[in-house]
Amino acid sequence: MTWFPTSRDNQLARLLDRITEPLLEPVRRIMPRTGMIDFSAMVVIILLYVMLTVVSRLSN
C-alpha cells in the first residue's frame, strides 16, 4: 500500500496492511527500496508462485 496515499483511519487500509505486512516485512529487511520503488511485493508474489508450483508438482 506504499504506492497509494491512505489515511491510517481507513479500516480497509489497516486490514490490508495487517494481512500483507507479515509477508512483506522479511523481504524488506533483506532487500531495501531502490530509490522510490519498493520491489518487495513483486518478490513475495514470485516466491508464492514458485512455492505453489513446487507443491502442485509434488502432489502429482
C-alpha positions as CSV (number, residue, x, y, z in Angstrom):
1,M,0.0,0.0,0.0
2,T,3.0,2.3,-0.1
3,W,2.1,3.5,-3.6
4,F,-1.3,4.9,-2.5
5,P,-1.7,7.7,-0.1
6,T,-4.1,6.4,2.6
7,S,-5.2,7.5,6.0
8,R,-4.4,5.3,9.0
9,D,-8.1,5.7,9.9
10,N,-9.2,3.8,6.9
11,Q,-10.3,0.3,8.0
12,L,-9.7,-1.3,4.7
13,A,-6.1,0.0,4.5
14,R,-5.4,-1.2,8.0
15,L,-6.8,-4.7,7.2
16,L,-4.7,-5.0,4.1
17,D,-1.7,-3.8,6.0
18,R,-2.2,-6.4,8.7
19,I,-2.6,-9.2,6.1
20,T,0.3,-8.3,3.9
21,E,2.9,-6.9,6.3
22,P,4.0,-10.3,7.8
23,L,4.9,-11.4,4.2
24,L,6.5,-8.2,3.1
25,E,8.5,-7.2,6.1
26,P,11.1,-10.0,6.0
27,V,11.7,-9.3,2.3
28,R,12.1,-5.6,3.0
29,R,14.7,-6.3,5.7
30,I,16.8,-8.2,3.1
31,M,16.1,-6.0,0.1
32,P,15.8,-2.3,0.7
33,R,13.9,0.1,-1.6
34,T,15.5,1.1,-4.8
35,G,15.0,4.8,-4.9
36,M,11.3,5.4,-4.6
37,I,10.4,1.9,-5.7
38,D,9.7,-1.0,-3.3
39,F,10.1,-4.3,-5.1
40,S,9.2,-6.4,-2.0
41,A,5.6,-7.1,-3.2
42,M,6.9,-8.4,-6.5
43,V,9.4,-10.7,-4.8
44,V,6.7,-12.1,-2.5
45,I,4.4,-12.8,-5.4
46,I,7.2,-14.6,-7.3
47,L,8.1,-16.6,-4.2
48,L,4.5,-17.6,-3.6
49,Y,4.2,-18.6,-7.3
50,V,7.3,-20.8,-7.0
51,M,6.0,-22.4,-3.8
52,L,2.6,-23.1,-5.5
53,T,4.4,-24.6,-8.5
54,V,6.6,-26.9,-6.3
55,V,3.6,-28.0,-4.2
56,S,1.5,-28.8,-7.2
57,R,4.3,-30.8,-8.8
58,L,4.9,-32.7,-5.6
59,S,1.2,-33.6,-5.3
60,N,1.1,-35.2,-8.8
